């Protein structure tokens, strides 16, 4: 995924920055708007910190207005920022302060969305909703895994839902399992062995591709037999998917320690055909942190390096810089440096936009040049920020204690590049603070679907 940096799950979850201090006023369409920003740590650093349970400041219990609706239809619901539906979330949830927002009391929760289904997983439970209407489709418990296993990732692929399940600490069971469910019925189809930071990365009507402990393998959906398999050496932690290819970084030490990346395997997700990309000199600089528009992005202490995914040659280098976001729709990489968030054409290295770096502290996803931002707390909301124009172009209704789910691979989480809908967890009504807790329980946890683009269909 970007993948995973060592010690970090594939599907880490983040919320919006908390403090109003240092808030930056951004003007859009002639209307002043306050965008709350934090002290400005890099996005990857915030995500790494959020692998552990965040302890938020105590919040005084109160009631927020629920946006619950059976479904939003017609012209009034076509605009970006519209709340299409809300649905009650199963399980026990809490309203954390700070970055977390509405979080599961049963450990980390994970989500995924595509044009057909929105899925939330936590503990051993998976619940699915129709993306267009919010109607509950099914709820199931994963089986066939060691007792005490926990869900550590969810992805909504073509016709199926892939659920990453980690065995309990100290277990002698094999590493992470990838449990495949039918997206239509929730019925469990089969279980595949997976790398700790791997899992299902592609699927179609006939096969599913899994990043396993020592190989990338395509399995037939109907029988589970191996269709093709490409060995990749040590357990995989650094990989990215871009279009029809997965790029897997290999290091001289076999992991993501202090060793340089000496080669990248480029594997066709349809055929399994593999090529090996090598950089001159001491290898690729830094760690594989992104792949977009046929370009591999590596991040390290010397900034961000871009390499051709066709031949491994250096395309451009920016230092100092930290990769914040990538926009697959426009082929843009957003780098933070020198108090500026700079949009760079991934292919040419040309600057296509700039924005104040402080804004990046509230941004979590970008598509076609419009980034999604979140404000936190009881009066939280979502907003769209057009980076090139420095403008907020749409704002959602209130989303109390919003929680954005992030899968660093881009294959799961609250947003999907192929969809115009983002899902977030919210808390419409707070409960009491338990004696052993620092934050109140949530009496009314909800999954909220927000339209991020103007709808053009019927």
Beta strands, then each sheet from edge to edge (+ up, - down):
strand 1: 13-14
strand 2: 24-28
strand 3: 31-35
strand 4: 83-88
strand 5: 93-96
strand 6: 101-104
strand 7: 109-113
strand 8: 117-122
strand 9: 125-130
strand 10: 136-141
strand 11: 150-157
strand 12: 160-166
strand 13: 177-182
strand 14: 188-193
strand 15: 199-203
strand 16: 207-211
strand 17: 215-220
strand 18: 226-231
strand 19: 239-242
strand 20: 245-251
strand 21: 261-268
strand 22: 274-277
strand 23: 287-292
strand 24: 295-300
strand 25: 303-308
strand 26: 314-318
strand 27: 322-327
strand 28: 332-337
strand 29: 340-345
strand 30: 351-356
strand 31: 363-367
strand 32: 370-375
strand 33: 381-386
strand 34: 391-395
strand 35: 403-405
strand 36: 421-427
strand 37: 430-433
strand 38: 440-442
strand 39: 445-451
sheet 1: 1+ 35- 36+ 39- 4+
sheet 2: 2+ 3-
sheet 3: 6+ 5- 38+ 37-
sheet 4: 7+ 8- 9+ 10-
sheet 5: 11+ 12- 13+ 14-
sheet 6: 15+ 16- 17+ 18-
sheet 7: 19+ 20- 21+ 22-
sheet 8: 23+ 24- 25+ 26-
sheet 9: 27+ 28- 29+ 30-
sheet 10: 31+ 32- 33+ 34-
end
